[in-house]
Amino acid sequence: MTSPLDGFERLTVKIGSALLVDRTTGALRKEWLASLVADLAGLKNQNRDIIVVSSGAVALGRRILNLKPGTLPLDRAQAAASVGQVALAQAWREAFGAHDITMGQILLTPNITEERRSFINARATMGTLLALGAIPVINENDSVATSEIRYGDNDRLSARVASMLGADCLVLLSDVDGLYTGIPGPDSSAEHLPRVKAITPEIEAMAGGSTSETARGGMVTKIEAAKIATQAGTAMIIARGTSRNPLSELAAGARHTFFTATQSPAAARKRWILGTLEVAGTIHVDTGAAKALFNGKSLLPIGVTRVSGEFSRGDAVSVKGPDDREIARGLASMNNNDANLAKGKKSEQVALMFGDMNRTELVHADNLVLVTPTEK
């Protein structure tokens, strides 16, 4: 039997509060967490990139602060999140430490995945963590988020993170084992759907309310997450995570629902940069730089001959070769003023010029797409 996780090289795994925190006592389920991390360590040992999106900060914090059950006012929810984030990070650090794996905590707010300037910074940080062999553990920054400015649930947050990092699979571990045609139950005729090839209005209608007291969106937000993920080229799996070693159970054939990606992550990102973003400026490069780009390298200032237009960090720019033909598009790592100052200079000089700036590429390879005649 093949595992539904086979063939995926970069996995994002989302864990809900109901799995991580005991509903009755509010305490961390340490043995369950240890079993999950053992599964994640096994996947990492297969040379896969692992990203974790973890709920649980508010639930842990309210127990530490002895806050009463029930809905918390915003100020107390933020205080609980502040305390709980420390406890949550410590729990993940200890669990991964048992396998000699380093974790890094990332707290996100919606602007970070939705505004290109912040997007570039966050993506670079998490990408560097992965390159260094660490596992990013991500949560919404509930200590500062408000009801008006927040993701609202970690299902959609995990889909945004998966698409940001080009993950080819997102696994939502929950207290349900997938999508049903109706509300499942002993007396229900609802049928389990093992695979969803496209998210149609009929599929959306099957997403009922949550059956969990601790879940904030139930199946509705999971379907919305699936729409975000699959359109970005990320396959998605909904699987039950209540038992120990849930990913091992999934690999062994546990019931789940698999949502097929509409395209690859690379193709989705290419389409976004080429077809969606308005070009704000143009960067002209010499022959050497053009050749480097065709070999998959980043665009360095030393190969830049001219900069035109007004653009900010994160804006889309066109890259033109010596013959003035467009050869690539990408997201600028500098604004036009800094790019003009840096052009023609070596990376070491650029680093000295900008002091605390440690990324000296004008357009990083991860944010650059080559343009072929058929795409222009």
NUKOLNU-253969 format. One record per residue (C-alpha): residue number from 1; z negated, y negated, x negated; residue in three letters. Coordinates in steps of 0.5 Angstrom, whole numbers, plus 500, padded with zeros to 3 digits. Layout:
<atoms>
NUM|Z|Y|X|Ala
...
</atoms>
This chain:
<atoms>
1|500|500|500|Met
2|502|493|497|Thr
3|497|487|498|Ser
4|499|481|502|Pro
5|497|477|495|Leu
6|502|481|491|Asp
7|507|476|488|Gly
8|503|470|488|Phe
9|502|466|482|Glu
10|498|460|484|Arg
11|493|462|490|Leu
12|488|457|494|Thr
13|483|460|497|Val
14|479|456|503|Lys
15|472|458|505|Ile
16|468|456|511|Gly
17|461|454|512|Ser
18|460|460|517|Ala
19|461|464|511|Leu
20|458|461|505|Leu
21|451|459|509|Val
22|447|463|514|Asp
23|447|460|521|Arg
24|440|462|522|Thr
25|436|460|516|Thr
26|441|455|513|Gly
27|441|458|506|Ala
28|446|460|502|Leu
29|449|467|502|Arg
30|448|468|495|Lys
31|450|476|495|Glu
32|456|474|499|Trp
33|458|469|494|Leu
34|457|473|488|Ala
35|462|478|491|Ser
36|467|473|493|Leu
37|467|470|486|Val
38|468|477|483|Ala
39|474|478|487|Asp
40|477|471|485|Leu
41|475|473|478|Ala
42|479|479|478|Gly
43|485|475|481|Leu
44|484|470|475|Lys
45|484|476|470|Asn
46|491|478|473|Gln
47|493|471|470|Asn
48|494|468|477|Arg
49|491|460|478|Asp
50|486|460|483|Ile
51|484|454|487|Ile
52|478|454|491|Val
53|477|449|497|Val
54|469|450|499|Ser
55|465|448|505|Ser
56|458|448|506|Gly
57|455|441|503|Ala
58|452|438|509|Val
59|450|445|512|Ala
60|446|446|505|Leu
61|444|439|504|Gly
62|441|439|511|Arg
63|436|445|510|Arg
64|434|442|503|Ile
65|432|435|507|Leu
66|429|439|513|Asn
67|433|435|518|Leu
68|433|438|525|Lys
69|439|442|528|Pro
70|444|439|532|Gly
71|449|434|531|Thr
72|447|429|525|Leu
73|448|421|526|Pro
74|453|419|520|Leu
75|448|416|515|Asp
76|444|423|515|Arg
77|450|427|515|Ala
78|453|423|509|Gln
79|446|424|506|Ala
80|446|431|507|Ala
81|453|432|504|Ala
82|450|428|498|Ser
83|444|433|497|Val
84|448|439|499|Gly
85|454|437|494|Gln
86|450|438|488|Val
87|447|445|491|Ala
88|454|447|492|Leu
89|457|446|486|Ala
90|451|449|482|Gln
91|452|455|486|Ala
92|459|456|485|Trp
93|458|454|477|Arg
94|452|460|477|Glu
95|457|465|481|Ala
96|463|463|476|Phe
97|459|463|470|Gly
98|457|470|471|Ala
99|464|472|469|His
100|465|467|464|Asp
101|469|462|468|Ile
102|468|455|468|Thr
103|469|451|474|Met
104|470|444|476|Gly
105|468|440|482|Gln
106|473|435|485|Ile
107|471|431|491|Leu
108|477|428|495|Leu
109|478|423|501|Thr
110|484|423|505|Pro
111|488|417|501|Asn
112|488|422|494|Ile
113|493|427|497|Thr
114|496|421|502|Glu
115|497|416|497|Glu
116|502|417|491|Arg
117|498|413|486|Arg
118|492|417|487|Ser
119|496|423|488|Phe
120|498|423|481|Ile
121|491|422|478|Asn
122|488|428|482|Ala
123|494|433|481|Arg
124|494|431|474|Ala
125|486|433|473|Thr
126|487|439|477|Met
127|493|441|473|Gly
128|489|440|467|Thr
129|483|444|469|Leu
130|488|450|471|Leu
131|491|449|464|Ala
132|484|450|461|Leu
133|483|456|464|Gly
134|478|453|469|Ala
135|477|454|477|Ile
136|477|447|481|Pro
137|472|447|487|Val
138|474|442|492|Ile
139|471|439|498|Asn
140|472|433|502|Glu
141|467|427|500|Asn
142|463|427|506|Asp
143|458|423|503|Ser
144|462|417|503|Val
145|467|419|508|Ala
146|467|416|515|Thr
147|469|419|522|Ser
148|475|414|521|Glu
149|477|416|514|Ile
150|477|423|513|Arg
151|480|430|514|Tyr
152|476|432|519|Gly
153|476|439|517|Asp
154|477|444|510|Asn
155|483|447|513|Asp
156|488|442|513|Arg
157|484|439|507|Leu
158|486|446|503|Ser
159|493|446|506|Ala
160|494|439|503|Arg
161|491|441|496|Val
162|495|447|496|Ala
163|502|443|497|Ser
164|499|438|492|Met
165|498|443|486|Leu
166|505|447|488|Gly
167|500|453|490|Ala
168|505|459|493|Asp
169|499|462|497|Cys
170|494|459|501|Leu
171|488|464|504|Val
172|484|461|510|Leu
173|477|466|510|Leu
174|474|465|516|Ser
175|470|469|522|Asp
176|477|471|525|Val
177|482|476|522|Asp
178|488|472|524|Gly
179|492|469|530|Leu
180|492|472|537|Tyr
181|497|471|543|Thr
182|490|469|547|Gly
183|483|469|546|Ile
184|481|476|543|Pro
185|475|480|546|Gly
186|473|487|549|Pro
187|476|485|555|Asp
188|482|481|553|Ser
189|489|483|553|Ser
190|491|479|547|Ala
191|495|482|541|Glu
192|494|480|534|His
193|500|477|530|Leu
194|501|480|523|Pro
195|506|475|521|Arg
196|509|469|524|Val
197|516|467|521|Lys
198|516|460|524|Ala
199|511|455|528|Ile
200|514|454|534|Thr
201|511|451|541|Pro
202|509|458|543|Glu
203|505|459|537|Ile
204|501|453|537|Glu
205|500|454|545|Ala
206|496|461|542|Met
207|491|457|538|Ala
208|485|456|543|Gly
209|478|453|541|Gly
210|474|455|536|Ser
211|469|461|537|Thr
212|465|459|532|Ser
213|459|454|533|Glu
214|459|452|526|Thr
215|467|451|525|Ala
216|470|444|527|Arg
217|477|446|529|Gly
218|478|453|530|Gly
219|485|456|530|Met
220|488|449|532|Val
221|486|446|525|Thr
222|489|453|522|Lys
223|495|452|525|Ile
224|496|445|523|Glu
225|494|447|516|Ala
226|500|453|517|Ala
227|505|447|519|Lys
228|503|443|513|Ile
229|503|449|508|Ala
230|509|452|510|Thr
231|513|446|510|Gln
232|511|445|503|Ala
233|513|452|501|Gly
234|506|455|501|Thr
235|505|462|505|Ala
236|499|462|509|Met
237|494|468|510|Ile
238|488|468|516|Ile
239|483|473|514|Ala
240|476|475|516|Arg
241|472|473|510|Gly
242|465|475|513|Thr
243|464|482|509|Ser
244|463|482|502|Arg
245|469|482|497|Asn
246|473|479|503|Pro
247|479|479|498|Leu
248|479|486|496|Ser
249|479|488|503|Glu
250|485|484|504|Leu
251|488|487|498|Ala
252|487|494|501|Ala
253|490|492|508|Gly
254|485|489|512|Ala
255|488|486|518|Arg
256|490|479|517|His
257|496|474|520|Thr
258|501|472|514|Phe
259|505|465|515|Phe
260|512|465|512|Thr
261|513|459|508|Ala
262|520|456|510|Thr
263|522|454|502|Gln
264|519|455|495|Ser
265|514|450|493|Pro
266|519|447|488|Ala
267|524|447|493|Ala
268|520|443|498|Ala
269|517|438|492|Arg
270|524|437|490|Lys
271|526|435|497|Arg
272|521|430|498|Trp
273|522|427|491|Ile
274|530|427|492|Leu
275|530|426|500|Gly
276|524|422|502|Thr
277|522|417|497|Leu
278|525|410|497|Glu
279|527|409|490|Val
280|523|403|487|Ala
281|526|402|480|Gly
282|531|405|475|Thr
283|529|407|468|Ile
284|535|408|463|His
285|535|413|457|Val
286|538|415|451|Asp
287|542|421|449|Thr
288|536|425|446|Gly
289|531|423|452|Ala
290|537|426|457|Ala
291|537|432|453|Lys
292|530|433|453|Ala
293|530|432|461|Leu
294|535|438|462|Phe
295|530|442|458|Asn
296|524|441|462|Gly
297|521|436|458|Lys
298|517|430|461|Ser
299|520|423|460|Leu
300|517|419|454|Leu
301|517|412|453|Pro
302|521|413|446|Ile
303|527|415|449|Gly
304|527|409|454|Val
305|533|404|453|Thr
306|532|399|459|Arg
307|527|398|465|Val
308|530|395|472|Ser
309|526|394|478|Gly
310|519|393|480|Glu
311|515|399|481|Phe
312|508|401|481|Ser
313|505|407|478|Arg
314|507|413|483|Gly
315|513|410|486|Asp
316|519|413|486|Ala
317|524|411|480|Val
318|531|413|478|Ser
319|533|416|471|Val
320|540|414|468|Lys
321|543|417|462|Gly
322|547|413|457|Pro
323|553|413|461|Asp
324|549|410|467|Asp
325|550|416|471|Arg
326|543|418|475|Glu
327|541|425|472|Ile
328|534|425|475|Ala
329|529|422|480|Arg
330|521|422|479|Gly
331|514|419|480|Leu
332|513|413|475|Ala
333|506|414|471|Ser
334|507|407|469|Met
335|508|400|473|Asn
336|515|397|471|Asn
337|511|392|466|Asn
338|508|397|462|Asp
339|514|401|462|Ala
340|518|395|459|Asn
341|512|394|454|Leu
342|512|402|452|Ala
343|520|403|452|Lys
344|522|405|445|Gly
345|515|407|442|Lys
346|512|413|440|Lys
347|507|416|444|Ser
348|501|415|439|Glu
349|503|407|439|Gln
350|503|407|447|Val
351|496|410|447|Ala
352|494|405|442|Leu
353|497|399|447|Met
354|494|402|453|Phe
355|487|403|450|Gly
356|484|408|455|Asp
357|490|411|458|Met
358|491|418|456|Asn
359|497|420|459|Arg
360|503|417|455|Thr
361|509|420|459|Glu
362|513|415|463|Leu
363|515|420|468|Val
364|511|427|467|His
365|515|433|468|Ala
366|511|436|474|Asp
367|513|429|478|Asn
368|521|429|476|Leu
369|527|433|479|Val
370|534|433|476|Leu
371|539|431|480|Val
372|546|435|480|Thr
373|552|432|483|Pro
374|551|436|489|Thr
375|545|433|490|Glu
376|547|426|490|Lys
</atoms>
